[in-house]
Each structure stands twice: as structure tokens, then as C-alpha cells.
């Protein structure tokens, strides 16, 4: 009996573990998860891994693979100059925004495409390698079939919305393994932390790069129909894993999903031997279905801000950072997170020098510095010329008015008073006071000299003297009116 007890306990543990695995809720169809070993292709976790999905910008991994294969085969080189066509320049953001006719090397185009996810650079590469978008798409599809990506079809090189642009988590893991296996000398393209063009520095949209220990690839993607996608890889203790996340609710949640998948794979927990073997990634059975369309969830009115692959901190309002913890990961058949999504994002990326990218031919040394300076000058937005020519006239006019009011109106009014006093002292006659009336008339011309001459010219023989009487005697109040320009001039000053 004593010998049977350990066997009974082990059998009980096996039964409990198997029951737990059978009853554990699986991930919903709104999300696909997959983690595999990079060298062997062994599947460690698979949820909806063969559900057809819209790839979005993870399409650029195939664009990079086909382009780099052309480089490796000697058909082009990293220094080959490619020209931005009107078609490339017309692509939707995210993009570099170069004008048609601008030239870039294959090397720089790849860096811009994979770090900034530049849609225009993907078309530049497609036209340069395949002659046209359609020609390059045919090359992409041919390559996919050779690699065993049986659920994948391509219509364009950048992943912008198209009905025929379809893949799966399974196929993306196969492609990631092919990049590692077939292009080891060019693999650095998929884990560049950041690039700098002119004054602009762009961090890699893959939030794991520089934050998650051992992270060393690959690419993000987003369109409204697909949700937030990520193909990621990391190496720890000589073991490299590939994680694929499709349909996450936000940029940071796809990073956390991938981090949890990688943690699970690296942890290699003690009960892993109880799980049935899932085989290799190539052996996963495809599902014949229509790709889920997440447009309403990702870009509908419930989202607080417009969703974008560049907007890493945007989270769907249907979830919160505090709510997406243990319960969510249990539903996805993942262990509870060690850290919250906000904690992952709060970590600053490891300091690194941005890789400089530029237009024109390959350059080094002083020539490179000059090219970067030229791109900086072109990329710097010129300040808009303020339309002040009309408004400038008004201040000038008002300044003239102020000047006239101060220099002419006030002296004229003072002079008129002075003339009135002088006439009163000299003659003490009612005829002299109306003499200020001409000064008020001449105030419009603001000439104090005229006011003096008018005051001096007042003689008994003139019209005011001819009408001397009771009625004209009431007109001495007019000189007070002559002082009105003095009060009018105050607001102008």
C-alpha cells in the first residue's frame, strides 16, 4: 500500500491538471494568440492560430523578406537607389511623406518601413524590386506558397485595407522563422530601436524593443478591421521564441499579450509535460472561415480617440488598464500578469542612438553630415507668412492720426486760447472773441500758424465787426468749442 500511494497521488494530480486544461476557457474569436520555438517550430501555445485575419502592417515583414532576398541573390543591393513615384507618395499615413522624384536607397527605405511603418516606403520597395505593386504582390504570394503560408494572400506591400489581404497567426510565425533562418545577416532590420530623419526621431512601434528582456523583433500592424497586431520575438538563455498576437484592443495590450506569451514559454512550468503535444507550427490545421472584422470595436464611437498604429497609448474605452489583469489573461488561457500593462509602458526604453536615415545615395563621413543637414532643412516647416500688409496699414494710419492729433490739434487748440486771451487783453472787445472761430475752422488742417494769422487779422472792419450786437455777443462761447479737438485727441493717444 505504501508503494501505491505515490502512484495514486501522481494519477490524481494528472487527472486534476487534465481536467483543468479541458475546462479552461479559451480565447474568444476576437483575438488570436500563438507562441512557438524559433529553431524547431514547436508550438507552445495556440489560440485561434489558424483563424484567417487581416494582417495590416505586419504585411511589411513579407515586403522586407522579398526585398532582402533580392539583395542576397544579387539582383539589387542595399545601395540601389529607388525613386518615390506619385503612387508611393499618395499612400495613406503612416508614411515619410517624400515628394515624387525623391530618391532613397534600399537600405534607408527598409529602415523607414520597418521602424516607422512607412506605407510609402513599402510601395517604393515594391516598385523598385517588382516593377509595380501588382508585380511585387505576385512575388509575395509566390514566396508565401514556397514557405508553406497556405492561408496567406497579398494584394499590396503595406497592408492597407484590401479584401484579398489575408493571413493567420500560423502563417506569420512561419514567416518570422524564415526571416531568422534565411536572412540572418539582415535580421538587424527588424529590431532597430529608433530612426532619425532630419529633426524627427521615431521610436519602433514594437513596445517590447528596449523594454522586454531579450526582445529582438519583429513588426506591428493595425487597421480598424484587424485590431492591433504584433509579431514579436525574444531570446533568453540561448532559447528564442516567436509570439504572434492578432486583434488586441490597443497598442500596449498587444505588447502585454506578447510579453505574457513569451514569459509562459520561457518559464517552462512543471506541468508542461501533462499537455498534449501541439506539434509544429506547420502542422496546425487551417480554419476555413471569413476573417473577423473588428472595425466597430476598434474604430467605432465607443473609442475615445481615433485608433492608429502610431497611437500606442490609446486604449479602447470598452476596457481599462485595471480591468485587463488576471481575469482577461485567464480567459486567454494565460497566467495572471506579473505586471500591469501600464507598468510595461511606464518603463523607459533602454537608451540607444537613433539610426540616421536620409534621402539620396549612400554616403559616409562629411557627405553624410551634409545630406542629413539638407534633409533637416527640407523637413523643417517654413513659418507661414502672416498677412500683416493690410493690418499694418491700419496701425500706420492710426499712428498718423495720433501724430496729427498730438502735434497739430493740441497746438491749434492752445494757440486758439492764447489768441483769444491776447485779443481780450489788447482790445477787450466782443469782436475779438469771435476771432477764435476761424481757428476752429482751420483746426481741421491742424495748422497753428494759420490760427495765429487768423487771430491777428481780426479787424473791426471785417464781418464780425459789422454784426456786432446782442446776438453776436453770445458767440464768445465758440472758443470753448475750439478746445474739443483736445478731448478728442486723448483716446487716440
Secondary structure as UniProt FT lines:
FT   HELIX           2..23
FT   TURN            29..30
FT   STRAND          32..37
FT   TURN            38..40
FT   STRAND          42..47
FT   TURN            49..50
FT   HELIX           56..59
FT   HELIX           60..72
FT   TURN            73..74
FT   TURN            78..79
FT   STRAND          81..83
FT   HELIX           86..89
FT   TURN            100..101
FT   STRAND          103..105
FT   HELIX           106..116
FT   HELIX           119..130
FT   HELIX           133..147
FT   TURN            150..151
FT   TURN            163..164
FT   STRAND          166..167
FT   HELIX           169..182
FT   HELIX           184..191
FT   STRAND          194..197
FT   TURN            198..199
FT   STRAND          200..203
FT   TURN            207..211
FT   TURN            213..214
FT   STRAND          215..223
FT   TURN            224..226
FT   STRAND          227..236
FT   TURN            237..238
FT   STRAND          239..248
FT   HELIX           251..267
FT   TURN            270..271
FT   HELIX           272..274
FT   HELIX           281..283
FT   HELIX           295..299
FT   TURN            301..302
FT   TURN            312..313
FT   TURN            317..318
FT   TURN            321..323
FT   HELIX           326..331
FT   TURN            332..333
FT   HELIX           341..346
FT   STRAND          355..356
FT   HELIX           365..379
FT   HELIX           389..404
FT   HELIX           405..409
FT   HELIX           410..427
FT   HELIX           430..433
FT   TURN            434..435
FT   HELIX           436..442
FT   HELIX           443..445
FT   HELIX           448..456
FT   TURN            460..461
FT   HELIX           463..466
FT   TURN            470..471
FT   HELIX           472..477
FT   HELIX           478..481
FT   TURN            482..483
FT   HELIX           484..492
//
